[in-house]
């Protein structure tokens, strides 16, 4: 994915706003059941998607 000429991995390189490593949390994709990691603590009442499923649900 490219947005404003910057690749997804580079734009969101798992660093917090202070430049340190971002804490990642294990989660299970609500669509396909694949395990994934997300940069936020998942909540039981909100769906979590892996990268591929997120692209399907993303609204432009």
Secondary structure, 3 states (H helix, E strand, C coil): CEECCEEHHHHCCCECCCCCECCCEEEECCCCCCEEEECCCCCCCCCCCCHHHHHHHCCC
